[in-house]
């Protein structure tokens, strides 16, 4: 399976901060998200938009993994001392799992980078060979 961005691009061009092993793990998952959203057309595309989409998506996957692994509740949104009630700020919607949150965030990133390329187009093509 092809990964659309390498660690050198992540560090030198995108200016990412992850360690190499963490990036490689996250980048493979991000590439698979892209492959699914582009109906496998992304394997033939050579533009840098794919690399940027992978890098940004990898950061999101890594951050969500860190939050889940740390077990922290997050930033306090409100607290009541009489009945001791604490609520925390959360990124997800009510009832949304961490996997659904990751998919939603990554989907938005992929659309941001790849919508102008035509890779996300789900309609029929005319059959002519085209190269991006």
C-alpha positions as CSV (number, residue, x, y, z in Angstrom):
1,X,0.0,0.0,0.0
2,X,1.3,3.4,-1.0
3,X,1.8,6.2,1.5
4,X,1.4,9.6,-0.1
5,X,3.9,11.5,2.1
6,X,7.3,10.7,3.6
7,X,8.9,11.9,6.8
8,X,11.3,14.1,4.9
9,X,8.4,16.1,3.4
10,X,6.6,16.2,6.7
11,X,9.6,17.7,8.5
12,X,11.3,19.8,5.9
13,X,8.3,21.2,3.9
14,X,5.2,20.8,6.2
15,X,7.3,21.5,9.3
16,X,5.7,18.8,11.3
17,X,6.8,18.0,14.9
18,X,6.1,14.2,15.2
19,X,8.7,11.6,15.6
20,X,9.3,9.5,12.5
21,X,7.7,6.3,13.8
22,X,4.6,8.1,15.0
23,X,4.4,9.9,11.6
24,X,4.7,6.7,9.6
25,X,2.0,5.0,11.6
26,X,-0.4,8.0,11.3
27,X,0.5,8.7,7.6
28,X,-0.4,5.2,6.5
29,X,-3.9,5.6,8.1
30,X,-4.3,9.0,6.6
31,X,-3.3,7.7,3.2
32,X,-6.0,5.0,3.5
33,X,-8.6,7.6,4.4
34,X,-7.7,9.5,1.2
35,X,-7.7,6.4,-0.9
36,X,-11.2,5.6,0.3
37,X,-12.5,9.2,-0.3
38,X,-11.0,9.4,-3.8
39,X,-12.3,5.9,-4.9
40,X,-8.6,4.8,-5.3
41,X,-7.9,7.5,-7.9
42,X,-5.3,9.1,-5.6
43,X,-2.7,6.4,-6.3
44,X,-2.3,7.9,-9.8
45,X,-2.1,11.5,-8.7
46,X,1.3,13.2,-8.2
47,X,0.4,16.7,-6.9
48,X,1.6,18.0,-3.5
49,X,-2.0,18.4,-2.3
50,X,-1.9,14.7,-1.4
51,X,1.2,15.1,0.7
52,X,-0.2,18.1,2.6
53,X,-3.5,16.3,3.2
54,X,-1.6,13.3,4.6
55,X,0.6,15.5,6.9
56,X,-2.3,17.5,8.3
57,X,-4.5,14.4,8.7
58,X,-1.6,12.6,10.4
59,X,-1.3,15.3,12.9
60,X,-5.0,15.0,13.8
61,X,-4.8,11.2,14.1
62,X,-1.7,11.5,16.3
63,X,-3.3,14.2,18.6
64,X,-6.5,12.2,19.0
65,X,-4.4,9.1,19.8
66,X,-2.5,11.1,22.4
67,X,-5.6,12.4,24.0
68,X,-7.3,9.0,24.2
69,X,-4.1,7.4,25.5
70,X,-3.6,10.0,28.2
71,X,-7.1,9.4,29.6
72,X,-7.4,13.1,30.4
73,X,-10.9,14.5,30.6
74,X,-9.9,17.7,28.8
75,X,-10.3,21.4,29.5
76,X,-13.0,22.4,32.1
77,X,-16.0,24.2,30.6
78,X,-17.9,24.7,33.8
79,X,-17.9,23.6,37.4
80,X,-20.4,23.9,40.2
81,X,-19.4,23.5,43.8
82,X,-22.7,23.0,45.6
83,X,-23.7,19.8,43.9
84,X,-20.1,19.2,42.5
85,X,-20.8,19.1,38.8
86,X,-18.0,19.5,36.3
87,X,-18.3,19.5,32.6
88,X,-15.4,19.5,30.1
89,X,-14.9,21.0,26.7
90,X,-15.0,18.3,24.0
91,X,-14.4,18.4,20.3
92,X,-16.9,15.7,19.4
93,X,-20.7,16.0,19.1
94,X,-22.8,14.4,21.8
95,X,-22.7,10.7,21.3
96,X,-19.9,10.8,18.8
97,X,-17.2,8.2,19.2
98,X,-13.5,9.1,18.9
99,X,-13.3,7.2,15.6
100,X,-16.3,9.2,14.2
101,X,-14.6,12.4,15.4
102,X,-11.4,11.5,13.6
103,X,-13.2,10.6,10.4
104,X,-15.1,13.9,10.4
105,X,-12.0,16.0,11.1
106,X,-9.9,14.1,8.5
107,X,-12.7,14.3,6.0
108,X,-12.8,18.0,6.3
109,X,-9.0,18.2,5.8
110,X,-9.1,16.0,2.8
111,X,-11.9,18.0,1.2
112,X,-9.9,21.2,1.9
113,X,-6.8,20.0,0.1
114,X,-8.3,17.7,-2.6
115,X,-11.5,19.3,-3.7
116,X,-9.8,21.6,-6.3
117,X,-8.0,18.5,-7.8
118,X,-11.1,16.7,-9.0
119,X,-10.1,13.6,-7.1
120,X,-13.2,13.7,-4.9
121,X,-15.6,13.9,-7.9
122,X,-18.0,10.9,-7.6
123,X,-19.7,11.3,-10.9
124,X,-19.0,9.7,-14.3
125,X,-16.1,10.8,-16.4
126,X,-16.2,11.1,-20.2
127,X,-13.6,8.4,-20.6
128,X,-10.8,10.5,-21.9
129,X,-7.4,10.0,-20.3
130,X,-6.4,13.0,-18.2
131,X,-3.3,13.7,-16.2
132,X,-3.2,16.1,-13.2
